[in-house]
Amino acid sequence: MKATIVTIHEAKTNLSGLIRQVSDGEEVIIARGTQPVAPLVAIVGGRNKRVPGSLKGKLSVGKELRTRRTPFW
């Protein structure tokens, strides 16, 4: 598979289209002039789903934050 090479200006102008290409499995290389400088790659797997309460009992709030002597505003 041949990679698509685009300049920085083209990448800024057509970013959403390039992201679509990358997510479809194509290779995209960003170049400064004719010199390739960075690949545009898709994130595999994405982010983990948040689970409410998963940090319960793992964090503690210091005493200085629990008691307030002066208003914060």
C-alpha positions as CSV (number, residue, x, y, z in Angstrom):
1,M,0.0,0.0,0.0
2,K,1.4,3.4,-1.0
3,A,1.2,6.2,1.6
4,T,-0.4,9.5,0.9
5,I,2.0,12.4,1.5
6,V,0.6,15.8,2.2
7,T,2.1,19.1,3.2
8,I,1.4,20.7,6.5
9,H,-0.8,23.3,4.8
10,E,-2.8,20.5,3.1
11,A,-3.1,18.6,6.3
12,K,-4.5,21.6,8.2
13,T,-6.9,22.3,5.4
14,N,-8.2,18.7,5.0
15,L,-7.7,17.3,8.5
16,S,-11.1,15.7,8.8
17,G,-10.7,13.9,5.5
18,L,-7.2,12.7,6.4
19,I,-8.5,11.4,9.7
20,R,-11.2,9.5,7.9
21,Q,-8.5,8.0,5.6
22,V,-6.4,6.9,8.5
23,S,-9.3,5.4,10.4
24,D,-10.0,3.4,7.2
25,G,-6.5,1.9,7.3
26,E,-4.7,4.1,4.9
27,E,-1.2,5.6,5.6
28,V,-0.8,9.4,5.7
29,I,2.6,11.1,6.0
30,I,2.8,14.9,6.7
31,A,5.7,16.6,5.1
32,R,7.3,20.0,5.5
33,G,7.9,20.9,1.8
34,T,9.2,17.7,0.3
35,Q,10.7,16.3,3.6
36,P,8.5,13.8,5.5
37,V,8.3,14.8,9.1
38,A,5.4,12.9,10.8
39,P,3.0,10.0,10.3
40,L,-0.7,10.5,10.9
41,V,-1.8,7.3,12.7
42,A,-5.1,6.0,14.1
43,I,-5.4,5.1,17.8
44,V,-6.2,1.4,18.1
45,G,-8.7,0.4,20.8
46,G,-9.6,3.9,21.8
47,R,-10.3,4.9,25.4
48,N,-11.6,2.7,28.2
49,K,-15.1,3.3,29.3
50,R,-15.4,5.2,32.6
51,V,-16.9,3.3,35.5
52,P,-18.5,5.4,38.3
53,G,-17.1,4.6,41.7
54,S,-14.0,2.8,40.4
55,L,-11.7,5.0,42.6
56,K,-13.8,4.7,45.8
57,G,-11.5,4.1,48.8
58,K,-8.4,4.8,46.7
59,L,-8.2,8.6,47.1
60,S,-8.2,10.7,50.2
61,V,-8.8,14.5,50.7
62,G,-6.4,16.3,53.0
63,K,-7.6,18.0,56.1
64,E,-6.7,21.5,54.7
65,L,-9.3,20.9,51.9
66,R,-12.0,19.5,54.2
67,T,-12.1,22.5,56.5
68,R,-12.5,26.0,55.2
69,R,-11.9,29.0,57.4
70,T,-12.4,31.8,54.8
71,P,-14.7,31.9,51.8
72,F,-13.1,30.9,48.6
73,W,-14.7,33.7,46.6
